[in-house]
């Protein structure tokens, strides 16, 4: 897909999945996205912890709770309706 969405983490679902509030979308996105989306992590980039490996639900919650994420959408999984994304931990946009 190549679309981009961003927002805060709403809920950790598993060691590689979370639900996100979609507060930002790239203007050139080709697909439509809901107000919340389930995200499955393909790859994660966090400047504070540059290496990502499989984690438990609790470890992912510690790493992502309260953070603003930018997601580069790879594709939507047809079985789970989740977005498979490369995830980037970022500072929230101004006024967020």
C-alpha positions in Angstrom: 0.0 0.0 0.0 2.6 2.6 1.1 0.0 4.7 2.9 0.8 6.5 6.2 -1.3 6.9 9.3 -0.4 8.2 12.8 -1.8 8.5 16.3 -1.6 7.4 19.9 -1.7 3.8 21.1 -5.1 3.0 22.5 -4.7 -0.6 23.6 -2.0 -3.4 23.4 -3.6 -6.6 22.0 -0.6 -8.9 21.9 3.2 -8.9 21.7 3.1 -7.8 18.1 -0.3 -6.0 17.8 -2.1 -2.9 19.2 -5.1 -0.7 18.5 -4.4 2.9 17.5 -6.5 6.0 17.3 -6.0 7.3 13.8 -5.6 11.0 14.3 -3.4 11.7 11.3 -3.4 10.5 7.7 -1.1 11.3 4.9 -2.8 13.4 2.2 -1.7 11.1 -0.6 -3.1 7.9 1.0 -4.9 5.6 -1.5 -7.1 3.8 1.1 -9.6 4.9 3.7 -8.9 4.2 7.4 -11.2 4.0 10.4 -11.0 6.2 13.5 -9.3 3.3 15.2 -7.3 0.5 13.5 -5.7 -2.8 14.7 -2.0 -2.7 13.8 0.2 -5.8 13.4 3.9 -4.8 13.6 6.0 -5.8 10.7 9.0 -3.8 11.9 9.4 -1.1 14.6 11.8 1.8 14.9 12.2 3.5 18.2 15.2 5.9 18.5 15.4 5.1 22.3 15.5 1.3 21.6 16.6 0.8 18.0 16.5 -3.0 18.0 13.1 -4.6 17.9 12.5 -8.3 18.5 9.4 -10.3 19.4 8.0 -9.2 22.7 5.4 -10.0 25.2 2.2 -8.0 25.5 3.5 -6.4 28.7 6.9 -5.5 27.1 5.1 -3.9 24.1 2.8 -2.0 26.5 5.9 -0.6 28.4 7.5 0.4 25.1 4.5 2.0 23.4 2.2 3.2 26.1 1.6 7.0 25.8 3.6 7.3 22.6 2.7 8.7 19.3 3.3 6.3 16.4 3.6 6.8 12.7 2.7 3.7 10.6 3.8 2.9 7.1 1.0 0.6 5.9 2.3 -2.5 4.1 -1.1 -4.2 3.5 -4.4 -5.0 5.2 -4.6 -8.7 6.4 -7.8 -10.0 4.9 -8.3 -12.6 7.6 -8.0 -10.3 10.6 -8.8 -6.9 9.0 -5.7 -5.6 10.7 -3.1 -3.4 9.1 0.4 -4.8 8.8 2.7 -1.8 9.2 6.3 -0.7 9.8 5.9 1.3 13.0 7.9 4.4 14.0 7.9 5.9 17.5 7.8 9.7 17.2 7.3 12.9 19.1 3.6 13.9 18.9 2.8 16.8 16.4 2.5 20.3 17.8 -0.9 20.9 19.5 -1.5 17.2 20.0 
